[in-house]
Amino acid sequence: MQLKKERVAQAQLELKSEEQQYLLGVVPTYNAVNSGQALPLNAKQKFDLAITGAITPYQFGLTGIVAAIGQAQDSFPEYGQGVEGYAKRYGAGYTDYFDGAIIGNALFPVLLHQDPRYFRKGTGSFNKRILWAVGSTVICKGDNGKWQPNISNVLGNIAAGGISNFYYPQSDRGVGLTFERGLVVSAEGAIGAVLLEFAPDIQRHFMHWKRPDKLLK
């Protein structure tokens, strides 16, 4: 029992450290394990991580930009234009993200004993790291430390797509669109994983470029 408490406490320290991670001080990279090794999270920690990542200023801002683009393109025309139309697009977009985060990064990982975090490869060729990152959409680490099919992510994306049928316009509902949205979110997740894989490299490159001694040359 004492050993279990110590492991939970150590996992909490690791989690708190991860929640301080940002790319260029702006983009949260909470969901990345940079060392490639970490103690498994308990149920509460998985939900805390999912919620913390879903309520960042960055996510609110990004949702706003996507909603503005949708408004300009008149996506989901049933929503209309003006403030009301924008609010509906924003609400739908953010609900999509929040549902996916909670279901795919917390609920299913708790039920299936899977780790929702991305474990960086960090070394090797560019192509191998790209494949590693993209592969994380279908492969994950279990709480037992073994690699396994990422059922949590796949089912989470489909489930979130299904829930969206309750608030998307009538013309954008259906089984086909549910799976289509699930595939789109999975593709977005693969892009996000690539960003997490190379975030420290981008950070180092940017800071190196910004060094005054380099700017003088």
N, C-alpha and C positions, 0 to 999 in steps of 0.2 A: 504493500500500500504506500509506504514511504517513497519507494523508488518510482511508483507511478506518479505521485504528486510532484516529485522532482522533475520528471520528464515533462509533465504538463507545464510546470513553471518555466523550464528551459525552452519549451516550444513557444511559450508566450513571449519570452524575451526575443526569440528569433522573429516572431511575428511582428512585434513592435518595431524591430529594426527594419523589417521589410516595408512597413508602413511609412517609413521616412524616405523611401526611394522615389526619386523623380528624375525624369529625363530633362536636362537643361533647366531644372528648377520649376518646370511647368507640368509636364505629363507624368501622372502617377504611374509607377511600375511596381505597385504593391504586390502583384500576383507573381512576381519572379523570385526564384531562389537562385541568387547569383553564384553561390558556392557549389551548387549541384547536389548538396546534401542538406537535409533538414529533418528534424523530428516530426512525426505525423501530428496533425492538429486534431483536437477533439471537436465534438459537435458545435459547442458554443464558439470556438475559435473560427471554425469554418463559416458560420453565419456572421460573426463579427467582421471577418475579412471581406465577405461578399457585400455587406451593407456599407462598410467603410469605403470600398471602391466605387460603390454606386452613388454616393452622395458627395462626391468631390466637386469643387467649383469647375474643374476642367470638364467633367462629364456634363454638368448643367450647361456650360458654355458651348460645348460641342453639339449637344442636342439642339441648342438654339440656332446654331449655324445651319445644321442639317434641316431644321424646320423652315428656316428662311429660304433655303435653296428649294425645298419642296413647294413653298408658297409661290416662289418666282416661276417655277415650272408648272404650277397648278396641278401638282400631284394630288390624288384623291379629291377631285373637283367637288364632290358632295360636301366637303368641309367648307367650301366657299373661300372668300378672301377677307381682308380686313383683320382686325384684332381677334375676332372669334375664330376665323379660319386658322390663323397662326397658332392660337392657343390649342386648338384641336390637334393640329399637326405636332406641336411640341409635346402635348400630353401623350399622344399615341407613340411618338418616338421614344420618349423617356420611359413609358410603361414597357415598351418592347425591351429596352435595355435592362430595366430593373427586374422584370420577370425572368429574363434570361440569366442574370447574375445570381438571383436568389435560388432559382430552380437548378441551374446547371453548375453553379459554383458552391452551393451550400446544401440544398435539400437532397439531391441525388448523391453527392459525395458522402453525405452523412449516412444515407440508407445503404449505399454500396461500398462504403469504407474505402473511398478513393480520395486522393489528394488533389484539390482543385488548382494547385499552383503550377506554374511553369518552371521546370528545372533546366536552367541554361546549360548548354553544352560548353560554350565558352572557348573551346579550342578546336583545332582541326581546320580543314579547308572551308572556304566560303560556301561551296556547294553542299558539303556535308552538314554544315550548320543550318543552311536553308531547309534541307530535307528534314533535319531534326525538328526544327521549329514547326514546319507545316505538319509533320507527322504527329505533333502533340494534340491535334484536333481529334485524333482517333486512338492515340496511345497515351496513357498516363501512369503515374506511379500510385500504387495502392498504399493503404495505411500500413500494410505489411512490408513495404519497401520494395515490392516486386512490380515490374512493369506489366500492364494489362490493358485490354481494350478500354478506351475512354467512353464507356457507356454513359456516364454522367453528362458529358458534354453533348454527345449526339442526341440523347433523349431530352436533355434540357432545352436544346435549340428547337426541337420539334414541338415540345410541350409549350414553349413560349410562343411559337408560331400558332399553335392551336388556340391559346388563350386570346391572341390578338383578334380572333374572329368575333369576339364579344364587343370590340370597340372600333373595328375598322368598318368603313362604309359597306353596305350590302354587296356592292359590285366587286369588292376585294376580299371576299370570304370564300371558304371552301377547302376541301381536303387537298386539292392540288396546290392551292396557294399556301396552305399551311406548310407543306413539305418544301415548296419553293422558298418561303421565308426562312425555313430551317437551314436550307443549303446556303442561302445568302449570309446568314449569321455565322455559319460554320466557316465560310470563306473569309468573312471579316475577322473571325477568330484566328485564322491562320495568318492573316496579315499582322494582327496584333501580336502573335507569338514571334513572328520575325522581328518586330520592333523590340520586343522584350529580349530576344536573343542578342541583338546588336546594340541595345541601349547603352551599355557601358562603353562600347567601342566608339559610338557616336559622341558620347559625353567626353571621352578622353581626346578625341580628335578635335572637338569644338574648343575645349579648354586649351589644348596645345596651340591651336590657331590663334586663340585670343591672347596668348602670352605676349607681353610687351616686347620681350627680346626677339620674338619671332616677327612681330609687326615691324620692327626696325630694319629687318633684313630685306 
